[in-house]
Amino acid sequence: IVGTDAVASRLYDGLTLLQHRGQDAAGIATCDAGRLILRKGAGLVRDVFRPADMQRLTGTLGIGHVRYPTAGSSGDSESQPFYVNSPYGIVMGHNGNLTNSAELQTELFESDLRHINTRSDSEVLLNVFAHELQALAPSTDLTPSNVFDTVAAVHRRCRGAYAVIGMIVGRGVFAFRDPLGIRPACIGERHTDRGTEYAIASESVALAGLGFTLMRDIAPGEAVYIESDGTLHAMQCAQSPSLSPCIFEYVYFARPDSIIDDISVYKARLRMGETLARRILELRPDHDIDVVIPIPDTSRTSALEVAFHLGVKYREGFIKNRYIGRTFIMPGQQLRKKSVRQKLSPIDLEFNNKTVLLVDDSIVRGTTSGQIVEMARDAGARKVYLASAAPPVRFPNVYGIDMPAAHELIAHEREIDEIERLVGADWLIYQRIEDLVEAVRYAKHPIERFESSCFTGEYVTGDIDTDYLEALQRV
């Protein structure tokens, strides 16, 4: 945020609105009269920042970050924003994953003479940016063109997915997005009596919650620089940008009330339910489904449409304990398995002696799905069908979503009937990839290609091979 008054409390509120994007760590950095104030640590936003911390975070511009660990280890040392003192003093937060991080780290050490102290590719990205800015702006006369030239140099050196926010101490806030726009970022404005304020966030829901009006998404390859006085600059910094947003944002990761690349996540999920119901009717026009029950929370929107188009009842069959974290993010199968029973409790009367269709947004490792099918049977279901609003997740995601090891994916090198047996369902139905794309893009949207590698194995950056994927599994 670049504001007209103190921004710390609004950064805090914005991070709570984005808490679903990362629960491992949180951080806020503000700038006050050329002085940087930084507070970060492991845990949820509410746990990291105490009243005394918020009082120290003074200043009218700042950035905040919630961490979802996909590269590097968890804990305080990996929390963001990261800071370097030269040139000028720069802090940066990053969402995504660099696919050439190891190569860049070698370059930084051997050629750029920069030290990387963690395993985080975000620290690598920060040091690449800092090195290029120092080469382009060796004096105190920093200009917007210096920032844009720096981002162009970052695009030339870095590969992978990266949506970035950063702050140059005493100068302003910058943001940029990789040339394929894999990870989301948007900008909003708020008019006050003291001038216009700007905010940049991963999802529009954070802007709306803070009273900002969504202006637009940051374009693939574009950089935005907002000076401390509120002057806004923007420029395309990539040579061949092409929008290829991550389709898994719409399936699972984003909040339904967000708009990403001009697409309503809520409406996309409604259409996923519609196309999934169409698929069910193609396969079993004379189905015997009595009730559709969502696996909370993300699948509710799709499940509603499935029930409507099948002409059967929609019921809430599971009550969720909201004080348990996401099983998708938890390390270790045993911890994940134990957590499911703590997280969900069935309402027996909605299952008893019924043929139940459970709808989930996606099936990744399959551990949760198997446990839930078992819970439905224990609650008295006569038959348990399971439908996924997404296609089979068969391949690792290398662009910032934590599904790196192929052997952990239940659909990897398995046919659907085998997966059906493993999860214990009487019938397993997946969305087709072409139907998912149709649901998200819809007829009127110009997006030609989505990043959907976890379903198709086709990696949009063109630099992922078997050796890279095998190295990921060894990490």
C-alpha positions as MATLAB code, in Angstrom:
seq = 'IVGTDAVASRLYDGLTLLQHRGQDAAGIATCDAGRLILRKGAGLVRDVFRPADMQRLTGTLGIGHVRYPTAGSSGDSESQPFYVNSPYGIVMGHNGNLTNSAELQTELFESDLRHINTRSDSEVLLNVFAHELQALAPSTDLTPSNVFDTVAAVHRRCRGAYAVIGMIVGRGVFAFRDPLGIRPACIGERHTDRGTEYAIASESVALAGLGFTLMRDIAPGEAVYIESDGTLHAMQCAQSPSLSPCIFEYVYFARPDSIIDDISVYKARLRMGETLARRILELRPDHDIDVVIPIPDTSRTSALEVAFHLGVKYREGFIKNRYIGRTFIMPGQQLRKKSVRQKLSPIDLEFNNKTVLLVDDSIVRGTTSGQIVEMARDAGARKVYLASAAPPVRFPNVYGIDMPAAHELIAHEREIDEIERLVGADWLIYQRIEDLVEAVRYAKHPIERFESSCFTGEYVTGDIDTDYLEALQRV';
ca = [
       0.000    0.000    0.000;
       1.092    3.569   -0.727;
      -1.176    5.650    1.471;
      -1.809    9.145    2.682;
      -1.628    8.056    6.320;
      -0.286    5.092    8.310;
      -0.659    1.793    6.432;
       0.357   -0.855    8.984;
      -3.114   -1.711   10.254;
      -4.437   -1.956    6.712;
      -1.553   -4.193    5.678;
      -2.446   -6.412    8.632;
      -6.103   -6.520    7.592;
      -5.131   -7.221    3.991;
      -2.981  -10.159    5.055;
      -5.826  -11.643    7.077;
      -7.972  -11.476    3.931;
      -5.213  -13.395    2.124;
      -4.501  -15.830    4.968;
      -5.809  -18.702    2.833;
      -2.833  -18.179    0.508;
      -0.266  -18.964    3.200;
      -0.308  -20.090    6.817;
       3.358  -20.819    7.475;
       4.655  -17.302    8.150;
       3.788  -13.617    7.827;
       5.651  -10.333    7.590;
       5.131   -6.587    7.230;
       7.668   -3.926    6.275;
       6.919   -0.197    6.396;
       8.914    2.904    5.583;
       8.840    6.044    7.706;
      10.989    9.055    6.760;
      13.639    6.898    5.105;
      13.695    4.342    7.917;
      12.705    0.721    7.357;
      10.681   -1.100   10.016;
      10.322   -4.860    9.545;
       8.477   -7.472   11.586;
       8.044  -11.088   10.471;
       7.848  -14.570   11.909;
       6.379  -18.044   11.671;
       2.662  -18.539   12.154;
      -0.649  -16.960   11.244;
      -1.019  -13.202   10.881;
      -2.786  -12.938   14.245;
       0.069  -14.798   15.957;
       2.996  -12.908   14.414;
       1.877   -9.330   15.099;
       1.230   -8.064   18.611;
      -0.063   -4.563   19.471;
       3.474   -3.412   20.242;
       4.658   -4.638   16.837;
       1.903   -2.719   15.071;
       2.747    0.481   16.938;
       6.353    0.257   15.738;
       5.325   -0.248   12.085;
       4.920    3.429   11.274;
       4.885    5.058    7.844;
       2.651    5.688    4.854;
       3.997    2.997    2.561;
       4.657   -0.668    3.163;
       4.277   -4.246    2.009;
       3.053   -7.445    3.639;
       3.334  -11.148    2.856;
       1.897  -14.473    4.003;
       4.068  -17.464    3.234;
       3.016  -20.759    1.737;
       6.147  -22.942    1.668;
       6.875  -24.524   -1.719;
      10.620  -23.936   -1.997;
      12.987  -23.889    0.938;
      12.075  -24.941    4.444;
       9.443  -23.589    6.787;
      10.150  -21.390    9.760;
      11.286  -17.894   10.738;
      14.346  -17.803    8.466;
      12.198  -18.260    5.347;
       9.503  -15.723    6.273;
       9.095  -12.726    4.007;
       9.629   -9.911    3.101;
      13.380  -10.356    2.586;
      15.704   -7.354    2.900;
      18.970   -6.222    1.341;
      20.612   -2.917    2.274;
      22.161   -2.170   -1.129;
      21.283   -0.380   -3.269;
      19.080    2.063   -1.345;
      17.579   -0.677    0.874;
      15.057   -3.026   -0.713;
      12.444   -5.372    0.755;
      10.556   -7.877   -1.358;
       7.801  -10.474   -1.127;
       7.280  -13.115   -3.790;
       4.506  -15.524   -4.720;
       5.500  -18.326   -7.079;
       8.533  -20.453   -7.784;
      11.669  -19.846   -9.840;
      12.512  -22.855  -11.982;
      16.153  -21.790  -12.438;
      16.814  -20.852   -8.829;
      19.866  -23.115   -8.445;
      21.478  -21.682  -11.563;
      20.782  -18.131  -10.406;
      22.212  -18.806   -6.964;
      25.481  -19.911   -8.558;
      25.547  -16.783  -10.730;
      24.876  -14.545   -7.736;
      27.723  -16.083   -5.761;
      30.326  -16.385   -8.514;
      29.608  -13.320  -10.675;
      27.462  -10.891   -8.717;
      29.309  -11.458   -5.412;
      26.075  -11.736   -3.448;
      25.446  -14.077   -0.553;
      22.221  -16.079   -0.243;
      21.540  -17.083    3.338;
      18.444  -19.282    2.976;
      17.054  -21.941    0.645;
      14.291  -19.601   -0.502;
      14.104  -18.685   -4.173;
      12.495  -15.418   -3.034;
      15.831  -14.327   -1.569;
      17.447  -15.265   -4.886;
      14.930  -13.149   -6.771;
      15.504  -10.186   -4.456;
      19.261  -10.334   -4.961;
      18.907  -10.570   -8.736;
      16.711   -7.460   -8.628;
      19.113   -5.630   -6.294;
      22.158   -6.478   -8.421;
      20.512   -5.294  -11.624;
      19.213   -2.087   -9.999;
      22.669   -1.287   -8.655;
      24.139   -1.690  -12.150;
      21.472    0.541  -13.708;
      21.139    3.203  -10.989;
      24.556    3.662   -9.371;
      23.714    7.159   -8.074;
      21.088    8.500   -5.702;
      18.962    9.742   -8.629;
      16.572    6.782   -8.840;
      13.997    7.139  -11.618;
      10.989    5.051  -12.663;
      12.857    4.082  -15.825;
      15.645    2.632  -13.637;
      13.063    0.425  -11.925;
      11.512   -0.688  -15.224;
      14.901   -1.445  -16.774;
      15.703   -3.503  -13.678;
      12.503   -5.530  -14.033;
      13.305   -6.115  -17.716;
      16.702   -7.485  -16.659;
      15.004   -9.713  -14.053;
      12.727  -11.097  -16.776;
      15.771  -11.939  -18.882;
      17.480  -13.800  -16.038;
      14.625  -15.439  -14.133;
      12.384  -18.258  -15.277;
       9.269  -19.664  -13.672;
       6.331  -18.049  -11.897;
       6.657  -14.867   -9.901;
       4.273  -12.190   -8.735;
       6.359   -9.708   -6.770;
       5.827   -6.751   -4.483;
       8.705   -4.718   -3.139;
       9.669   -1.448   -1.549;
      12.689    0.745   -2.104;
      13.273    2.468    1.201;
      12.317    6.123    1.095;
      11.474    5.956   -2.618;
       8.363    3.916   -3.320;
       6.679    0.569   -3.886;
       7.041   -1.615   -6.982;
       5.323   -4.735   -8.261;
       5.706   -6.965  -11.290;
       4.463  -10.205  -12.738;
       6.258  -12.892  -14.748;
       5.919  -12.708  -18.569;
       3.323  -15.500  -18.570;
       1.248  -14.105  -15.713;
       1.147  -17.487  -13.988;
       0.620  -16.120  -10.498;
      -1.954  -13.350   -9.917;
      -1.537   -9.695   -8.967;
      -3.907   -6.733   -9.202;
      -3.923   -3.035   -8.371;
      -6.582   -0.840   -6.794;
      -7.063    2.807   -5.887;
      -8.807    4.755   -3.154;
      -9.539    8.463   -3.372;
      -9.249   10.480   -0.166;
      -9.291   14.170    0.753;
      -5.506   14.009    0.989;
      -4.934   12.344   -2.376;
      -5.145    8.979   -4.103;
      -3.923    5.840   -2.363;
      -2.860    2.665   -4.204;
      -2.762   -0.962   -3.145;
      -1.454   -4.086   -4.883;
      -2.449   -7.613   -3.880;
      -2.541  -11.195   -5.071;
      -6.343  -11.188   -5.035;
      -8.984   -8.508   -5.473;
     -10.717   -9.602   -2.260;
      -7.952   -7.923   -0.252;
      -8.445   -4.649   -2.111;
     -12.216   -4.708   -1.689;
     -11.926   -5.477    2.017;
      -9.744   -2.403    2.517;
     -12.029   -0.049    0.583;
      -9.961    0.080   -2.604;
     -11.578   -0.059   -6.050;
     -10.083   -2.660   -8.369;
      -8.440   -0.872  -11.291;
      -7.134   -3.880  -13.187;
      -4.850   -6.875  -13.052;
      -1.157   -6.282  -13.513;
      -0.425   -7.606  -16.994;
       2.048  -10.439  -17.626;
       5.534   -8.938  -17.754;
       4.308   -5.544  -16.575;
       5.860   -3.540  -13.749;
       4.158   -0.912  -11.600;
       6.083    1.674   -9.582;
       4.362    4.002   -7.119;
       6.505    6.768   -5.713;
       6.179    7.693   -2.049;
       4.207   10.826   -3.036;
       1.584    8.645   -4.745;
       2.681    9.106   -8.356;
       1.859    5.953  -10.320;
       3.997    4.635  -13.188;
       3.499    1.441  -15.212;
       5.341   -0.160  -18.113;
       5.490   -3.447  -19.988;
       8.967   -4.846  -19.312;
       8.916   -8.253  -21.026;
       9.737   -8.891  -24.672;
       7.044  -11.466  -25.447;
       4.385  -11.480  -22.710;
       1.524  -13.955  -22.969;
      -1.203  -14.502  -20.389;
      -1.204  -18.087  -19.072;
      -2.707  -17.917  -15.569;
      -2.620  -20.896  -13.239;
      -5.941  -22.701  -13.588;
      -5.583  -24.196  -10.098;
      -6.200  -20.713   -8.660;
      -9.780  -21.002   -9.907;
     -10.170  -24.642   -8.870;
      -8.942  -24.348   -5.297;
      -6.446  -21.746   -4.231;
      -8.212  -18.396   -4.596;
     -11.157  -17.160   -2.588;
     -14.452  -17.387   -4.496;
     -15.135  -13.675   -4.063;
     -11.970  -12.719   -5.950;
     -11.685  -11.702   -9.577;
      -8.473  -12.870  -11.242;
      -7.560  -11.754  -14.763;
     -11.114  -10.480  -15.279;
     -12.598  -13.866  -14.345;
     -14.866  -14.275  -11.323;
     -13.601  -17.250   -9.311;
     -17.136  -17.813   -8.023;
     -18.667  -17.935  -11.492;
     -15.869  -20.189  -12.734;
     -16.673  -22.655   -9.951;
     -20.371  -22.488  -10.745;
     -19.574  -23.410  -14.332;
     -17.288  -26.219  -13.132;
     -20.322  -27.692  -11.386;
     -22.403  -27.310  -14.523;
     -19.868  -29.066  -16.762;
     -19.285  -31.760  -14.131;
     -23.023  -32.473  -13.953;
     -23.094  -32.688  -17.729;
     -20.323  -35.282  -17.602;
     -22.161  -37.311  -14.951;
     -25.312  -37.360  -17.068;
     -23.300  -38.444  -20.117;
     -21.853  -41.402  -18.219;
     -24.949  -42.341  -16.199;
     -28.142  -40.737  -17.488;
     -30.158  -43.060  -15.225;
     -28.088  -42.436  -12.090;
     -29.364  -43.384   -8.657;
     -27.917  -40.420   -6.722;
     -30.121  -39.374   -3.789;
     -28.141  -36.404   -2.506;
     -25.135  -34.241   -3.399;
     -22.857  -33.335   -0.493;
     -19.839  -31.003   -0.816;
     -16.523  -31.627    0.891;
     -16.152  -28.204    2.538;
     -15.269  -25.492    1.853;
     -13.957  -24.882   -1.656;
     -16.250  -27.334   -3.445;
     -19.546  -25.880   -2.223;
     -20.065  -23.613   -5.219;
     -19.530  -26.396   -7.755;
     -21.583  -28.895   -5.729;
     -24.594  -26.574   -5.742;
     -24.618  -26.518   -9.532;
     -24.067  -30.277   -9.751;
     -27.145  -30.885   -7.602;
     -29.226  -28.361   -9.543;
     -28.425  -29.823  -12.959;
     -28.841  -33.413  -11.750;
     -32.186  -32.522  -10.193;
     -31.310  -33.979   -6.786;
     -31.077  -32.586   -3.264;
     -28.073  -30.594   -2.090;
     -27.227  -31.069    1.572;
     -24.460  -30.091    3.970;
     -23.254  -33.427    5.288;
     -19.992  -32.433    6.957;
     -19.390  -29.887    9.706;
     -15.949  -28.325    9.585;
     -13.799  -27.476   12.575;
     -12.464  -24.085   11.544;
      -9.556  -24.212   13.983;
      -7.726  -26.908   12.039;
      -5.392  -25.861    9.205;
      -5.559  -26.994    5.596;
      -4.673  -30.663    5.124;
      -3.409  -29.825    1.613;
      -0.613  -27.761    3.156;
       0.315  -30.127    5.969;
       3.524  -32.156    5.606;
       3.432  -35.910    6.032;
       0.691  -38.385    5.181;
       0.122  -39.501    8.782;
      -0.417  -35.947   10.011;
      -2.733  -35.310    7.065;
      -4.670  -38.519    7.733;
      -5.103  -37.769   11.429;
      -6.183  -34.211   10.670;
      -9.142  -35.168    8.455;
     -11.109  -36.723   11.323;
     -10.344  -33.712   13.506;
     -11.361  -31.349   10.746;
     -14.646  -32.860    9.506;
     -17.574  -34.434   11.328;
     -20.428  -36.117    9.390;
     -24.123  -35.458    9.976;
     -25.311  -39.069    9.967;
     -28.928  -38.429    8.943;
     -27.782  -36.949    5.619;
     -25.950  -40.192    4.770;
     -28.052  -42.928    6.296;
     -29.247  -45.456    3.695;
     -28.632  -43.042    0.791;
     -26.626  -43.094   -2.425;
     -24.418  -40.066   -1.847;
     -22.427  -38.070   -4.378;
     -19.528  -36.332   -2.638;
     -18.135  -33.394   -4.605;
     -14.581  -32.152   -4.063;
     -12.753  -29.355   -5.844;
      -9.822  -31.658   -6.673;
      -8.116  -34.854   -5.562;
      -4.389  -34.382   -5.033;
      -2.795  -36.962   -2.764;
      -6.017  -38.874   -2.209;
      -5.463  -39.398    1.511;
      -8.216  -36.978    2.472;
     -10.600  -38.388   -0.141;
     -10.215  -41.943    1.107;
     -10.818  -40.897    4.699;
     -13.942  -38.939    3.758;
     -15.382  -41.798    1.714;
     -14.819  -44.031    4.734;
     -16.522  -41.476    7.002;
     -19.532  -41.382    4.671;
     -19.840  -45.177    4.850;
     -19.489  -45.145    8.635;
     -22.313  -42.578    8.720;
     -24.606  -45.079    6.996;
     -24.363  -44.329    3.270;
     -25.593  -47.151    1.050;
     -23.293  -46.125   -1.817;
     -20.635  -43.452   -1.965;
     -19.798  -41.767   -5.257;
     -16.997  -39.215   -5.482;
     -16.775  -36.447   -8.095;
     -13.870  -34.082   -8.663;
     -14.510  -30.646  -10.161;
     -10.970  -30.839  -11.568;
      -9.288  -33.447  -13.786;
      -6.885  -36.031  -12.307;
      -3.792  -34.374  -10.809;
      -1.131  -36.521  -12.466;
       1.961  -34.295  -12.569;
       3.924  -32.092  -10.158;
       3.231  -28.379  -10.004;
       6.490  -26.424  -10.140;
       5.100  -22.896  -10.211;
       4.230  -22.227   -6.590;
       1.634  -24.762   -5.462;
       2.823  -27.503   -3.145;
       2.494  -30.700   -5.176;
       6.101  -31.283   -6.232;
       6.552  -35.045   -5.803;
       4.866  -37.177   -8.466;
       4.851  -40.299   -6.286;
       2.614  -38.486   -3.759;
      -0.100  -37.835   -6.356;
      -2.736  -40.555   -6.322;
      -3.485  -40.146  -10.042;
       0.132  -40.298  -11.193;
       0.491  -43.210  -13.650;
      -2.850  -44.657  -12.518;
      -6.105  -45.211  -14.364;
      -9.355  -43.948  -12.893;
     -10.661  -47.392  -11.941;
      -7.511  -48.000   -9.895;
      -7.874  -44.631   -8.150;
     -11.515  -45.509   -7.504;
     -10.438  -48.645   -5.636;
      -7.745  -46.804   -3.683;
     -10.131  -44.146   -2.346;
     -12.819  -46.767   -1.721;
     -15.571  -45.107   -3.774;
     -18.317  -47.025   -5.564;
     -17.877  -44.653   -8.495;
     -15.281  -41.962   -9.200;
     -15.931  -39.169  -11.694;
     -13.415  -36.568  -12.835;
     -13.923  -33.352  -14.754;
     -12.369  -33.404  -18.222;
      -9.605  -30.874  -18.886;
     -11.441  -29.376  -21.865;
     -14.534  -28.890  -19.698;
     -12.479  -27.249  -16.957;
     -10.937  -24.817  -19.434;
     -14.380  -24.072  -20.853;
     -15.738  -23.434  -17.359;
     -12.955  -21.060  -16.321;
     -12.421  -19.191  -19.561;
     -16.065  -19.051  -20.600;
     -17.027  -18.035  -24.129;
     -16.298  -14.332  -23.878;
     -12.825  -14.357  -22.328;
      -9.740  -13.927  -24.546;
      -7.389  -16.203  -22.552;
      -6.043  -18.762  -25.017;
      -3.915  -20.843  -22.671;
      -3.905  -21.685  -18.969;
      -1.049  -23.055  -16.886;
      -2.530  -26.508  -16.256;
       0.601  -28.657  -16.021;
      -0.566  -30.612  -12.960;
      -3.323  -32.061  -15.164;
      -1.589  -32.246  -18.556;
       2.153  -32.464  -17.863;
       2.725  -29.553  -20.271;
       4.841  -26.869  -18.576;
       4.322  -23.417  -20.054;
       7.842  -22.148  -19.321;
       9.293  -24.875  -21.543;
      12.246  -25.581  -19.253;
      10.980  -28.495  -17.150;
      12.371  -31.948  -17.895;
      12.573  -35.316  -16.147;
      15.852  -34.431  -14.431;
      14.293  -31.287  -12.922;
      11.257  -33.196  -11.620;
      13.431  -35.957  -10.158;
      15.611  -33.366   -8.421;
      12.483  -31.843   -6.873;
      11.506  -35.199   -5.404;
      14.907  -35.465   -3.706;
      14.543  -32.101   -1.923;
];
